[in-house]
Structure formats: C-alpha cells, structure tokens
Amino acid sequence: MLGGAGQLLILAQGAQSQTRQGNQPQEVNVYSGRHYNTDKRLYKRFTQQTGIKVNLLEGKDDELIQRLRSEGSNAKADVLVLVDAARLYRAQQANLFQPIRSSQLTNAVPANLRDSRGRWYALTRRARPVIVNAALVNPSLIRTYADLARPELKGKLCLRDRANVYNQSLVADQLIQRGQAATTTWLAGLVANVKQPYFSSDTPIARAVGRGECGAAMVNHYYLARLLAADSSAADQAAAAKVTVVWPKPTHVNVSAGGVTRYARNPQQAQKLLEFLVSPSSGEGYAAANNEYPLKGWGNNPILRRFGNFSAALVNIEQMGKRNAEAVQLMGQAGWQ
C-alpha cells in the first residue's frame, strides 16, 4: 500500500531481471488499485518469462489518480491499474493514459470492455447480482433490477450508500439501457423500499441478508464469494450459505482495467505486461485473485460455479463512466443517502 515515503515495491529481481535493452535494464513500474498476493505471483511469472522486472506500488484508486496528476511528467508509473468505470473515466479525463494499439489486447478484450481509443483495457469482470434471503423474499419475484422497486419489497431492501462507485456505475448502466425517466422512477422505488440505515460496504450487507436482517440487496459477487471461502469464519460461511444469488437479466458488469500511462518511460514493457495479463492462463489467474470472472467465459472457480452463469449487459464501460455524474445527481435527488 502507499506509505509515507511512497516507495515502489520491487517484486521481481535476480539474474533474469537484468536482461538489457541497450545499456538499460528492462523494467516496468505499476501503480495498482488491486492488492492481492496472487497478482504479485503473476508479476513474478511475467519476469521469469520475459526478463522484465516489475516494480509495484499499491494504493487506493483515487489516491493513485491524484498521485499521477501531481507527478505529471515526472511520474514513474508505466502502467496504471484501476477498478470501476467511474475511476477509469476520471483517469481518462485527467489525460493519465496514452493510447496503444495491440492485436493481442483487442482480440482478448471484448469491445465494450475497453476504451475506444486504446487507452485502457479490462483485465477482469465484476458482476453485481441481487442477493436474497429466500425466507423473506421469494427469489422468483426478481427478474431484473427494476423488480427491486416492487411494493412487496418495502422495508426489506438494503442498499449501500450512494458515495460508493459500484452503485453509481449500476445506476449509470440503467441510464444507458433504460433512459432517464425510467431510471428516475426506479430510483424512487428503491429508496421507498430501503430498510435504514444505508451500509458503507458490501460485506456487511451480504452478512445481513444471510442473517435475515435484510430480504434483498445488491453486492459485487466476489464479496459473497469471500464469505463462502474456506478461510472465512464459520459464522460468515453459515450466513452466506443462506443467501440466494439472483442474476438480473441482463446483469450489470464492471471491470478492473489497466493502461499505459501518459508519461511512461517503459511503454513497450508496459504493453507486454498488459498483453501477458489478458492472456488466457494469466487472465484467469488475475481474476482468481479476488474471485472475479475472466474476460471471457466463467473460469474454474468452484465458488463462482455455485452461483451459476449470467447474461451480461453489453453496456460500454467507457459510456458508463461518462454517465457517472448524472447517475450521482439522480441518486441524490431520489433521496439515496
């Protein structure tokens, strides 16, 4: 994570990392909003295969965006990895990425999951299903996100506060698919159904649904997967086992994504790293770090297979980021706290 000195963590060194291009050692500096040990193992494998050393600095997405803006042309980052459409759009608007062209990236990353100018490319997919406690809410009542505004759910719906980008991006998704009028009506119905107070994180929402304190909620799928994992507490596993996953048709999907920074000093090495991360074997490993879905297909994660498959909305991630401000405004007008 970002520390007081903000030093890069050198992940991969040794004889193999000393491959030289001219008189300079090959390396790539990564600023990442992700913080998983399996990511570090993948970076080490990249070094073993290419001889390119990976230097990693981890931090919160917004902190990394601000850091790059402050550093300007003195920035050391070659690759910026961020989570969620809203943050990617902020970085894009701040001109923190440079466009690149790569047949490997365009073939591996579906068009709606990458920037139209090649400034960033998705690395994993994150779905936001509805979760239900079947003792309180009949799962068959919910076929789309619009059904969360049904009067039968009054006082049974739990929501995360509007400050979080995950719900902001979901609302932006609905704006694109359904238009402003229908989205405004839907938001009013959600707020009318919500059981107070609003939550500040998806994890306690998932626990609350499992314990019967909420009948239904929306969470990023991996929060529930974490509670079901073998290394979680017995209480969390028991609560999560009582949760039913409902996949709205279509299901809202977001991404974690990476791009080559505007002032990258090692752009070729940066592009090679991105190409490595979206390759089939590496991409599944990158997704598995956080129980996420690979860019295509469903992977081999046994917990995610329990959730079943979903039909992903084909909303363009870049467009979703553009509609973020409008989404936040409508959420506030509806009384979403």
N, C-alpha and C positions, 0 to 999 in steps of 0.2 A: 504494500500500500504506500501511498505518498507519505513520506516522512518529513521531518523538519528540514533536512538537507536536500530532499528531493533527488537522491542519487539513483542512477539506474542499477538494477539488479542484474549482474552478469550471470546468465543461466547456463551458457554452454561455452566451455573453453577447452583448452588442450591442443594437442598437435593438429587434430583435424580442423580446428577452427582457424588455424594460421595459414590456410590457403590464401595466396596473394593474387591480387589483380594489379599488375604493375608492381609498385612498391608499397601498396596499401593492403592491410589485412581486410578480408571481406567480412562485413558485419551488417546487422540491421537492428535499428532501435525501435522498440514497440512501446507505445503508450496504450494501455488496455483498461477498459472498464470491467473486464472479467477478472476473476481472481480464484482460479481453480488449479489445483496441483496437476491435474491431468493435462491442462494447457501447457504447463511447463515441461511435462514429459514429451509432448508433441513437438515443442520448440527444440528440445534436445535431439529428437529424432531427425528433425529438419537439418540440424547442424551435422549430424552423423552422415546424412545423405549428401549434403551439398558443401560442407566445409564452411558455411556461413554462420558466424557467431550471432546469437540472439541476445540482445540486451533488453530487459523488460522493466518497465515502470508501470505499476498498477495503481489505480485510484478510482474515485467516483467519476462517472461520466462528465458531469458538469464541471468538476474541478479540472479534469484533463482538457476540456474545451477551453476553459478560461486560461489555463496554463499555456496552451499553444497560442492563443490570441496574444497573451502578454509577451511570449518569447519572440513572436514574429519570425523574421528571417534568421534569428539566432537559435531557433528550435532544433533540438537534437532528434526529435522523433522522425522516423521514416514511415511508420505505419501507425494509424490510429484506429483502434477497435472500440466501437460503441454499441450500446444496447438501446433499442427502440427507435421508431421512425422519427419521433419528435426531436430526439437528441441528434440524430444523423442530419436532420434538416437544419438544426441550429448550427452545426459544424459546417455544413454545406454553405449556408448563408454567410457565415463568417469567413468563407474562402479558405478553409483549412485543408482541403483536399486538392489534388491535381488529377485531371482525367488521365486514364491509362486505357490502352487497348490490348486485350489479350483474348485469343480464341479459346484458351483453356477456361478462363473465367466466364466468358459469355456462354460457353457450352454447358458449364457446370451449374450456373446460377440462372434460374428462370427470370424472364424479362421483368416481371412485376416485383422481383426481389432485389433489383439492382438499380442504381442510378442511371438515368437515360444517357448521361454523358460520360459514364465510366468512372465517376469519382469515388464510388464505394460499391461494394458487393456483399450480399448477405453471406454469412458463414453458417448460421443455424436458424431454425424456425422455432417460434414460441407461440403456442396456441392459447387462447383464453376461453375455455369452456364454461358452462354453467355447472355448478356442483349443487347437489340436492340431498337433503335428508329425507328419504322416502317415507319415514314415519310422519313427517309434517307436510310434505308437498309431493304430490303424485308426479313422478318424472315425465309421464306422458303428456302433462299439461304444457310442457316446454318444447317447442319445436324450433323456435327462432328467438333471438334476443328480444324481439318485440313482446313475446309472451311474458317476460318478466314484469310487464306493466299490467298484467291481468288482475282484476279485483280480488281473485282468490288468494293472491299472494300478499295482501295487505297485512303489514306487521310481521311478515315472515322473511322479507328480503334484507340481506345485509350487504352494504357497499363499502368499498374503500374510499377514502376521501378524494376529492377532486384534484388535489395537488399532485397526485401521482400520475406519471405519464402513461401508465398502462391503460387506465380507464379513459384518459384523454384520447389516446390513439384509437381505442374502441369506438368512442363517440365520433371521431373523425372518419373512421371506417363506415359507420352508419350514415353519416352525412353524404359520403360519396355514393353509397348504394341506394339510400332512400330519400335523399333530399332534405332540405332544412325544415320544411313544415312537418313532415312525418317524424323527423328526429326530435324536434321540439316537443311534439305531443308525447312521444315515447319517454323523453326525459322527465316530463311532468308526472307520468305514470310511475316511473321508477322511484322518484322522490316521494310520491304519495304512499308507496308500498314499503319504504325503508323502515327497518327497525333501528332506532337510535341506540347508541351513538355510531358514527361512522368509524371505520377501522383505519389504522395507519399502515397496515401491512397485510399481504395476502395470507401469510402463515396463520395468524390468529383467526382469520375468517374461516379458513379450512378447518381448524380445530373446532370453532364454534358450530359449524354445520354438522360435523361429526358428533358433537355432544348434544345436539338438538337445541342449541340456543338460537340458531338461525335455520330457516327452512331451505333457503336457496341463496346463492351468491355467485359471483364471477371471480375466478382466480386464474392466474397463469398456471398451466397444467403442472409445471415442474415443482411448484410449492406443495401440491398434494403428493407428488411422487416422492419428495424428500421425506414426508411424514410416513410413507409406507416403506421406506428403505430399511434394510436390516439393521443399520446402525442408529436408527432413531429410537426414542424411548418407547417402552411398552404402552404407555398411555397414548402417545401420539399414533402409534400403529393401530391401537384399538379404535380411536376416534376416526382415523382416516378410513378404516375398513367399513365404517357405516356410511360413507359418502358414495353417492352415485354420480358418475360423470355423465353429463348430457352434452352432446355435441350439437349446437345450433346449426341449422342448415341455411347458409354456409357459416363456417366458423371463422372468427377473426384470427388472423395470424400476424405476428410481428417478427422481428429478426434481431439477431446480433450481427454486426457487419463490420467490415474493415476497408480502409482505403489507403492509398499512398498520400502522405502529407504534402502540402504545397511546397515546402522548402526542404523536402527530403534530400539528404546528402548521399543516400544509397538507394536510389529509386529502382534500379534493376533488381537488387537483392530484395527490396520490399515487395516487388511484384512476384518474385519467385516464392516468397513466403506465402502470399495470398493464394497463389496457384496451388501450393502444397496443401494449404488448409482446406480448400474446397475439393480436393481430390477425393474419390470415394472412400478410401480407407481412412485417411486423415480426417475427412469431414465428419464421418460417423464418430470418430474419437473425440473431436471437438464438441459435438453435440452431446455425447455421453457424459461429459464433464459435469453438466448441470441437468441431466435428464431432459435434454431438449431433443427436438426432431432434426434429422439431417435435412438438407435442402430438398432432397427427393426421396420418396418412399418413407418407411416407418422405422428403419433401423432394427436392431436386435435387443433393445432394452426390454427386459421381461415385465417391468412395472408398466411401461407405456403400452405394451401389448395388452395388458389387462384393461386399459382404458378403451380399446377398440380404435378403429380408424375414423377419420372425419373428412368432410368435404370442405376444403379450404376456400375461403373467399379469395378471389383473384384480384383484390384491390391492390393498386400500385402503392408500394411503400413510400415512394417519393411524394406522391399526391397526398398520402395520409399525413405526412409531415407538414405539408403546406396548409392543411386544413386544421392544424392543431390549435391555433389562436382562436379560430371560430368555434371550435369544439369547447374550449375552456370558457369562452364567453357564454355559450348556450347553457353549459352546465351550471354556471353561476346564476344565470337568470332563472333557471328552474329550481334553484334552492339547494342544489347538490353541495353539501358542505365540504 
